[in-house]
Amino acid sequence: MFVSRPFQPDCRHCPRLAQHLDQIKIDHPDYHARPVASFGDLPAKLLIVGLAPGLHGANRTGRPFTGDYAGILLYKTLYKFGFASHYESLAADDALRLIDCRITNAVKCLPPANKPLPAEIRQCNPFLAAELNDFAKNGGQAVLALGTVAHQAVLMALKCRNADFPFSHGAIHSIPVGLRLYDSYHCSRYNTQTRRLTETMFEQIFDKICRDTAAVNPPSSPPSAK
C-alpha cells in the first residue's frame, strides 16, 4: 500500500526547492530554511496535514504552523478542543505541546509563492506515506486535510483515486488502513480574512473529529486570545 521514505532533514531531491531554500538562507541567515519535520508525538488520534511551510512561519521557526498567520486559528482551535497545551505557537522552543495530535505537511520545503509543482508534491509524497503508515500502526484514527493539495496528497500516499474521494469542506471519507479523512479549507490568511473559512466553520470540523474519536475534553477558553 505505502511507498514510503523516512523523513530526511537535509533532503534536496527537488532542485527548484533546494535552490529556493539556499537563497532564503542567504537573505535570512537565522531562518530554518530546510525541510520541516512533523510536530507531535505518536501515538496520536489526529494527524493534521497542511500544504507546505510558510515563508515566515515554519520555514523560519522549523515547526509546522508556528510563527505566522496560518497558525493563529489552528493552534487556538487545537487548544480549545484539548489537542494543544497552549493557544498560541510562537517559536519551536516555546514549550507548547500537542496532545493526541500530530502536524505535518504535504510538502516539507517552502515552495516559491507557496505553490509546489505537481512533480514536487509527488517527490515529497513518500515522506507523507511514511507518516501515515506510522500514524495508522500506532492507533491513529482521524486525518485532517487542510485544503485540496493536502487532501490529494493523502490520497496519493494511500494509492487512492481523487475521483473516489472528492474534496469538499466538511466532508468525511473512510479511507484505507482504517482511517477517516476530514476535509477543511486551509486556515490561511486569505481564507480567514475573506471569510471563506470562519472560526465557527473550523470548529465544526474539530467537533466532528472529537465526537468520532472520543478525543480529549476541551480545556477552558484561552485568556484574552487574539
Sequence and secondary structure as in RCSB ss.txt:
>XXXX:A:sequence
MFVSRPFQPDCRHCPRLAQHLDQIKIDHPDYHARPVASFGDLPAKLLIVGLAPGLHGANRTGRPFTGDYAGILLY
KTLYKFGFASHYESLAADDALRLIDCRITNAVKCLPPANKPLPAEIRQCNPFLAAELNDFAKNGGQAVLALGTVA
HQAVLMALKCRNADFPFSHGAIHSIPVGLRLYDSYHCSRYNTQTRRLTETMFEQIFDKICRDTAAVNPPSSPPSA
K
>XXXX:A:secstr
        TT   SHHHHHHHHHHHHH TTS  S    BS SS SEEEEES   TTTHHHHSSTT SSTHHHHHH
HHHHHTTSBSSS    TTS   BSSEEEEESSSS  GGG   HHHHHHHHHHHHHHHHHHHHTT  EEEEESHHH
HHHHHHHTT  GGGS   TT EEEETTTEEEEEE    HHHHHTTSS HHHHHHHHHHHHHHHT        TT 
 
